[in-house]
Amino acid sequence: MKNNRFIILIILLICLGTGFYLKANTPKEKKLRHVVAFKFKPGTTTAQMQKATVDFLNLKKLVPQITELEGGPDISFEKKNGKFTHCFVVSVKSKADLDAYGAHPNHKAFSRSVDPLLAEVMVVDYWTE
């Protein structure tokens, strides 16, 4: 009986060790990040900026290629005259998904609505794990 318990314990430890080894050596899923920063034109109202922020964040519900989306206003943009005021980070799984996001009708509609309010836009795309 003691031998059976010992054998079961050894098998359990081997299984657990194998599971931890496989998890530790499984490559992490890469993500493609699309970072967008806005500088609104002088005279753009707070309400217009807030609407643009809400509309951008709502793209997560409207564009299926987006896996994650976060962002908002720089918390001290009033003190940084001439700097970008809002930043957003969109995550997708592939370059094809990034292209589909860019071509998506809801993204294009958002861009058309916000472009007249913007003095400058910065975009950076990069891979991460």
LUMMARDO-554886 format. One line per field, with one value per residue: x, y, z of N, C-alpha, C, CB in turn; residue in three letters; residue number from 0. Coordinates in Angstrom, 3 decimals. Each point is the difference from the previous one (the first is absolute). Glycine has a CB too. Layout:
! LUMMARDO-554886
nxx X|...
nyy Y|...
nzz Z|...
caxx X|...
cayy Y|...
cazz Z|...
cxx X|...
cyy Y|...
czz Z|...
cbxx X|...
cbyy Y|...
cbzz Z|...
type ALA|...
seq NUM|...
! end
This chain:
! LUMMARDO-554886
nxx 0.823|2.891|-0.011|-2.624|1.236|2.578|-1.603|-1.716|2.572|1.259|-2.580|-0.117|2.929|-0.431|-2.482|1.493|2.441|-1.761|-1.475|2.626|1.136|-2.477|-0.004|3.031|-0.421|-2.921|1.914|-1.341|-2.300|2.467|-2.042|0.467|0.429|-1.906|1.938|-2.671|1.995|-2.887|2.072|-3.525|0.732|0.982|-3.076|-0.046|-2.646|1.701|-2.108|2.303|1.593|-2.533|-0.561|2.952|-0.271|-2.569|1.134|2.547|-1.693|-2.015|2.648|-0.663|-2.781|1.322|2.392|-1.066|2.999|-0.617|1.697|-0.492|-1.813|2.013|-0.528|-0.585|0.943|3.144|-1.335|1.224|-1.951|0.047|3.263|0.226|-0.406|-0.296|-1.275|-1.719|-2.546|0.250|2.192|-2.157|1.932|-1.817|0.984|-0.212|0.776|1.601|1.384|-3.029|-0.848|1.332|-1.749|-2.711|0.507|0.238|-2.799|-1.972|-2.129|1.094|2.785|-1.513|-1.830|2.496|1.321|-2.499|-0.031|3.070|0.631|-1.334|1.822|3.039|1.664|0.726|-1.174|2.693|-0.849|2.175|-0.967|1.591|-0.490|-1.021|0.520
nyy -1.196|1.246|-0.730|1.720|2.592|-0.127|-0.030|2.563|1.754|-0.561|0.918|2.794|0.810|-0.580|1.935|2.421|-0.155|0.090|2.630|1.621|-0.827|1.111|2.806|0.580|-0.549|1.823|1.984|1.963|-0.438|1.763|2.152|1.092|2.317|1.468|2.233|1.806|2.449|1.539|2.464|0.469|2.004|1.836|-0.870|-3.123|1.032|-1.433|-0.994|-0.746|-1.729|-1.724|-0.844|-1.066|-1.945|-1.395|-0.590|-1.562|-1.933|-0.814|-1.409|-2.283|-0.294|0.018|-2.245|-3.463|1.369|0.910|-2.727|2.929|2.634|1.309|2.946|2.092|2.528|-0.534|-0.568|2.754|0.557|2.666|-0.494|-0.304|3.465|-2.441|-2.918|-1.573|1.376|-3.252|-2.362|-1.897|-2.463|-0.942|-2.858|-0.767|-2.878|1.865|2.526|-1.047|1.776|2.622|-0.279|-0.250|2.700|1.615|-0.990|0.570|1.615|0.611|1.198|1.894|1.245|0.778|1.565|1.817|0.900|0.991|1.542|2.568|-0.516|-0.028|2.805|-3.082|-2.903|-0.842|-2.669|-1.403|-2.688|-1.291|-3.033|0.216|-2.966
nzz 0.000|-0.392|-3.128|-0.464|1.330|-1.818|-2.697|0.706|0.557|-2.839|-1.560|1.469|-0.815|-3.084|-0.128|1.253|-1.928|-2.591|0.928|0.358|-2.851|-1.533|1.423|-0.704|-3.186|-0.728|-2.126|2.242|-2.196|-1.582|1.234|-3.046|2.603|-2.298|2.150|-1.131|1.376|-0.624|-0.296|0.560|-2.365|2.474|0.823|1.328|1.929|2.156|-2.168|-2.084|2.132|0.756|-3.000|-0.430|2.513|-0.984|-2.875|1.065|1.763|-2.447|-1.532|2.318|-1.580|-3.070|-0.254|0.193|0.063|3.159|1.384|1.338|-0.551|2.425|-0.731|1.796|-0.701|0.025|3.143|-1.565|-3.111|1.983|-0.105|-3.440|-1.224|-2.433|1.233|-1.944|1.507|-0.391|0.611|-1.648|1.038|-2.865|1.614|-3.240|0.715|-2.183|-0.915|-0.277|2.526|-1.227|-2.620|1.606|1.628|-2.659|-1.164|2.745|-2.073|2.934|-1.091|-2.007|2.274|1.796|-2.348|-0.473|3.086|0.174|-2.838|1.258|2.757|-1.564|0.499|-0.782|-0.870|1.812|-1.919|2.176|-1.904|2.697|-0.632|3.106|0.514
caxx -0.823|0.892|0.640|-0.970|-0.083|1.253|-0.029|-0.989|0.618|1.039|-0.697|-0.602|1.076|0.476|-1.030|0.043|1.244|-0.127|-0.930|0.704|1.028|-0.649|-0.525|1.131|0.678|-0.939|0.207|-1.104|-0.642|0.418|-1.066|0.399|-0.553|-0.187|-0.087|-0.453|-0.043|-0.683|0.114|-1.186|0.172|-0.486|-1.419|-0.777|-0.591|0.151|-1.055|0.420|1.088|-0.595|-0.740|1.001|0.549|-1.027|-0.163|1.163|-0.079|-1.118|0.422|0.225|-1.253|-0.435|1.003|0.315|1.436|0.592|-0.036|0.068|0.017|-0.020|0.551|-0.720|0.771|1.174|-0.571|0.486|0.255|-0.110|1.308|0.977|-0.373|0.608|0.219|-1.181|-0.915|-0.706|0.726|-0.779|0.753|-0.849|0.726|-0.541|0.823|0.854|0.047|-1.259|-1.032|0.238|-0.480|-1.468|-0.430|0.141|-0.959|-1.365|-0.885|-0.173|1.242|0.028|-0.993|0.583|1.069|-0.625|-0.636|0.978|1.046|-0.107|0.323|1.381|1.122|1.090|-0.200|1.195|-0.327|1.126|-0.406|1.107|-0.321|0.346|-0.509
cayy 1.196|1.148|0.094|0.592|1.432|0.595|0.025|1.027|1.291|0.243|0.302|1.325|0.982|0.053|0.711|1.413|0.557|0.094|1.106|1.263|0.132|0.342|1.365|0.934|-0.011|0.306|1.397|0.923|0.492|1.352|0.963|1.169|1.209|1.168|1.118|1.218|1.175|1.152|1.376|0.684|1.389|1.004|0.277|-1.228|0.032|-1.186|-0.946|-0.635|-0.930|-1.125|-0.808|-0.699|-1.064|-1.038|-0.614|-0.844|-1.182|-0.828|-0.816|-1.365|-0.737|0.081|-0.542|-1.299|-0.279|0.592|-0.896|0.874|1.431|0.868|1.320|1.153|1.245|0.159|0.569|1.362|0.617|1.461|0.540|-0.371|0.746|-0.472|-1.446|-0.824|0.072|-1.262|-1.152|-1.236|-1.179|-1.031|-1.257|-0.975|-1.204|-0.148|1.129|-0.061|0.570|1.451|0.526|-0.085|1.059|1.276|0.080|-0.267|1.171|0.743|0.744|1.098|0.992|0.694|0.876|1.157|0.864|0.630|0.699|1.463|0.537|-0.308|0.777|-0.920|-1.396|-0.832|-1.424|-0.923|-1.400|-0.855|-1.341|-0.292|-1.283
cazz 0.000|0.058|-1.311|-0.929|0.318|-0.446|-1.466|-0.368|0.317|-1.013|-1.264|0.166|-0.053|-1.394|-0.770|0.362|-0.517|-1.454|-0.277|0.230|-1.029|-1.270|0.091|0.005|-1.290|-1.070|-0.400|0.248|-1.214|-0.359|-0.272|-0.771|0.632|-0.861|0.937|-0.668|0.875|-0.600|0.481|-0.512|-0.419|0.957|-0.167|0.156|1.343|0.844|-0.398|-1.249|0.332|0.723|-0.973|-0.817|0.843|0.117|-1.319|-0.279|0.857|-0.469|-1.138|0.496|-0.189|-1.387|-0.922|0.603|0.037|1.210|1.159|1.181|-0.325|1.178|-0.252|0.509|0.033|0.850|1.230|0.246|-1.302|0.039|0.366|-1.031|-1.195|-1.236|0.026|-0.242|1.130|0.187|-0.530|-0.038|-0.398|-0.587|-0.184|-0.949|-0.025|-1.185|-0.938|-0.755|0.868|0.052|-1.276|0.015|0.927|-0.695|-1.100|0.499|-0.165|1.261|0.239|-0.975|0.438|1.145|-0.500|-0.662|1.003|0.887|-0.766|-0.003|1.323|0.352|-0.518|-0.266|0.397|-0.033|0.013|0.106|0.073|0.417|0.505|1.381|0.504
cxx 0.865|0.689|-0.923|-0.124|1.254|0.027|-0.976|0.569|1.065|-0.654|-0.612|1.063|0.554|-0.994|0.017|1.253|-0.043|-0.917|0.663|1.061|-0.621|-0.535|1.134|0.667|-0.941|0.204|-1.236|-0.560|0.443|-1.242|0.597|-0.705|0.004|-0.254|-0.331|-0.040|-0.609|0.465|-1.180|0.328|-0.434|-1.476|-0.875|-0.510|0.291|-1.032|0.373|1.121|-0.542|-0.763|0.969|0.595|-0.981|-0.172|1.176|-0.102|-1.136|0.365|0.253|-1.236|-0.369|0.954|0.501|1.487|0.677|-0.135|0.036|0.020|-0.091|0.551|-0.855|0.883|1.233|-0.498|0.514|0.221|-0.144|1.349|1.055|-0.378|0.752|0.230|-1.303|-0.849|-0.692|0.816|-0.874|0.907|-1.001|0.863|-0.760|0.968|0.989|-0.007|-1.280|-1.150|0.150|-0.503|-1.525|-0.592|0.037|-1.025|-1.455|-0.859|-0.194|1.256|0.071|-0.981|0.523|1.054|-0.572|-0.599|1.022|1.047|-0.142|0.384|1.491|1.013|1.124|-0.378|1.349|-0.447|1.295|-0.575|1.208|-0.524|0.442|-0.514|-0.806
cyy 1.258|0.203|0.662|1.502|0.722|0.145|1.079|1.391|0.355|0.379|1.393|1.094|0.135|0.767|1.497|0.667|0.175|1.156|1.352|0.245|0.430|1.424|1.026|0.097|0.203|1.458|0.841|0.477|1.435|0.851|1.131|1.193|1.136|1.168|1.263|1.122|1.160|1.292|0.725|1.444|0.937|0.282|-1.245|-0.038|-1.295|-1.049|-0.725|-1.014|-1.234|-0.922|-0.791|-1.172|-1.158|-0.729|-0.908|-1.295|-0.932|-0.855|-1.450|-0.863|-0.141|-0.651|-1.325|-0.330|0.548|-0.990|0.784|1.441|0.783|1.359|1.089|1.220|-0.110|0.728|1.402|0.767|1.518|0.661|-0.224|0.644|-0.528|-1.498|-0.732|-0.046|-1.313|-1.127|-1.248|-1.133|-1.069|-1.241|-0.887|-1.181|-0.057|1.279|0.029|0.587|1.514|0.657|0.003|1.062|1.353|0.205|-0.152|1.264|0.816|0.781|1.193|1.108|0.789|0.998|1.245|0.967|0.765|0.822|1.520|0.657|-0.067|0.920|-0.939|-1.401|-0.709|-1.451|-0.798|-1.409|-0.830|-1.337|-0.130|-1.384|0.253
czz 0.000|-1.341|-1.003|0.238|-0.488|-1.522|-0.486|0.245|-1.038|-1.331|0.056|-0.101|-1.417|-0.857|0.295|-0.558|-1.503|-0.384|0.177|-1.068|-1.327|0.015|-0.073|-1.362|-1.179|-0.394|0.291|-1.328|-0.262|-0.273|-0.820|0.622|-1.020|0.952|-0.786|1.030|-0.768|0.652|-0.644|-0.368|1.119|-0.294|0.061|1.434|0.762|-0.386|-1.301|0.246|0.718|-0.947|-0.873|0.781|0.111|-1.330|-0.344|0.808|-0.419|-1.208|0.414|-0.230|-1.476|-1.004|0.579|0.083|1.261|1.152|1.311|-0.481|1.294|-0.390|0.591|0.001|0.893|1.248|0.310|-1.304|0.008|0.280|-1.080|-1.324|-1.227|-0.050|-0.325|1.256|0.326|-0.631|0.120|-0.467|-0.432|-0.165|-0.969|-0.037|-1.157|-0.832|-0.826|0.821|0.110|-1.283|-0.055|0.928|-0.706|-1.098|0.453|-0.116|1.287|0.362|-0.937|0.396|1.200|-0.470|-0.664|1.022|0.837|-0.759|0.002|1.330|0.322|-0.669|-0.427|0.498|-0.080|0.079|0.051|0.122|0.418|0.498|1.453|0.356|1.240
cbxx -1.800|0.349|1.335|-1.255|-1.439|1.160|0.572|-1.884|-0.442|1.562|-0.490|-1.795|0.565|1.206|-1.406|-1.307|1.208|0.382|-1.881|-0.415|1.384|-0.600|-1.934|0.357|1.675|-1.686|1.590|1.018|-1.987|2.188|-1.245|0.354|0.817|-0.950|1.663|-1.365|2.031|-1.992|2.601|-1.463|-0.369|2.327|0.653|1.367|-1.812|0.893|-1.723|-0.660|1.604|-0.171|-1.874|0.526|1.324|-1.172|-1.329|1.426|0.950|-1.546|1.008|1.599|-0.762|-1.142|0.693|-2.165|-0.010|-0.551|1.137|1.245|-1.078|0.270|1.016|-1.408|-2.112|1.679|-0.214|1.081|-0.788|-2.366|-0.590|0.465|-0.469|1.056|1.846|1.246|-0.331|-2.246|2.225|-2.151|1.920|-1.486|0.969|-1.166|-1.867|-0.458|2.526|0.828|-0.087|2.014|2.090|0.134|0.864|2.393|1.774|0.897|-1.161|-1.617|1.168|0.645|-1.863|-0.438|1.463|-0.495|-1.911|-0.353|0.134|-1.788|-2.266|-0.708|-0.618|1.685|-2.421|1.434|-2.143|1.503|-1.786|1.360|0.234|-0.065|1.954
cbyy -1.259|-0.381|-2.046|-2.178|-0.508|-0.990|-2.475|-1.579|-0.385|-1.637|-2.449|-1.001|-0.521|-2.197|-2.073|-0.502|-1.055|-2.476|-1.444|-0.239|-1.755|-2.400|-0.844|-0.518|-1.493|-1.729|-0.756|0.724|-1.520|-0.869|-0.591|-1.346|-0.736|-1.368|-1.090|-1.324|-0.790|-1.432|-0.049|-1.484|-0.648|1.041|1.940|-1.241|1.522|1.417|1.466|2.077|1.932|1.431|1.685|2.146|1.697|1.342|1.988|2.046|1.351|1.732|2.041|0.881|0.835|2.074|2.341|-0.738|0.037|2.353|-1.769|-1.755|-0.398|-1.975|-0.864|-1.488|1.254|0.068|-2.308|-0.809|-2.097|-0.236|-0.396|-2.183|2.028|2.186|0.285|-1.382|2.347|1.190|1.049|1.275|0.556|1.703|0.162|1.812|-1.138|-2.473|-0.125|-2.047|-2.150|-0.351|-0.825|-2.473|-1.327|-0.097|-0.905|-1.757|-1.274|-1.742|-2.103|-1.634|-1.480|-2.007|-2.002|-1.435|-1.596|-1.884|-2.008|-0.262|-0.681|-2.339|1.948|1.895|-0.002|1.810|0.402|1.762|0.335|2.024|-0.964|2.451|-1.250
cbzz 1.207|2.456|0.503|-0.087|2.012|1.996|-0.081|0.556|2.453|1.154|-0.347|1.454|2.386|0.286|0.014|2.080|1.881|-0.199|0.731|2.456|1.156|-0.313|1.381|2.402|1.010|0.834|-1.784|2.193|0.378|-0.970|2.146|-2.154|2.300|-2.001|1.591|-1.699|1.294|-0.519|0.271|1.405|-2.408|0.213|-1.360|-1.772|-0.853|1.881|1.126|-1.255|0.157|2.051|-0.004|-1.226|1.287|1.785|-0.727|-0.474|1.873|0.863|-1.048|1.733|2.223|0.638|-0.799|-0.851|-2.491|-0.793|-1.363|1.365|-2.262|1.566|-2.061|1.392|-0.413|-1.984|0.858|2.108|-1.030|0.783|2.375|1.170|1.423|-0.157|1.708|-1.698|-0.590|0.014|0.629|-0.471|1.595|-1.212|2.321|-1.405|1.101|-0.028|-0.103|-1.221|1.284|1.489|-1.107|-0.486|1.975|0.517|-1.476|1.602|-1.789|0.781|0.746|-1.810|-0.841|1.462|-0.328|-2.001|0.078|1.589|-1.423|-1.683|0.735|0.308|1.485|0.174|-0.830|1.087|-1.299|1.107|-1.786|0.593|-2.322|0.602|-0.947
type MET|LYS|ASN|ASN|ARG|PHE|ILE|ILE|LEU|ILE|ILE|LEU|LEU|ILE|CYS|LEU|GLY|THR|GLY|PHE|TYR|LEU|LYS|ALA|ASN|THR|PRO|LYS|GLU|LYS|LYS|LEU|ARG|HIS|VAL|VAL|ALA|PHE|LYS|PHE|LYS|PRO|GLY|THR|THR|THR|ALA|GLN|MET|GLN|LYS|ALA|THR|VAL|ASP|PHE|LEU|ASN|LEU|LYS|LYS|LEU|VAL|PRO|GLN|ILE|THR|GLU|LEU|GLU|GLY|GLY|PRO|ASP|ILE|SER|PHE|GLU|LYS|LYS|ASN|GLY|LYS|PHE|THR|HIS|CYS|PHE|VAL|VAL|SER|VAL|LYS|SER|LYS|ALA|ASP|LEU|ASP|ALA|TYR|GLY|ALA|HIS|PRO|ASN|HIS|LYS|ALA|PHE|SER|ARG|SER|VAL|ASP|PRO|LEU|LEU|ALA|GLU|VAL|MET|VAL|VAL|ASP|TYR|TRP|THR|GLU
seq 0|1|2|3|4|5|6|7|8|9|10|11|12|13|14|15|16|17|18|19|20|21|22|23|24|25|26|27|28|29|30|31|32|33|34|35|36|37|38|39|40|41|42|43|44|45|46|47|48|49|50|51|52|53|54|55|56|57|58|59|60|61|62|63|64|65|66|67|68|69|70|71|72|73|74|75|76|77|78|79|80|81|82|83|84|85|86|87|88|89|90|91|92|93|94|95|96|97|98|99|100|101|102|103|104|105|106|107|108|109|110|111|112|113|114|115|116|117|118|119|120|121|122|123|124|125|126|127|128
! end
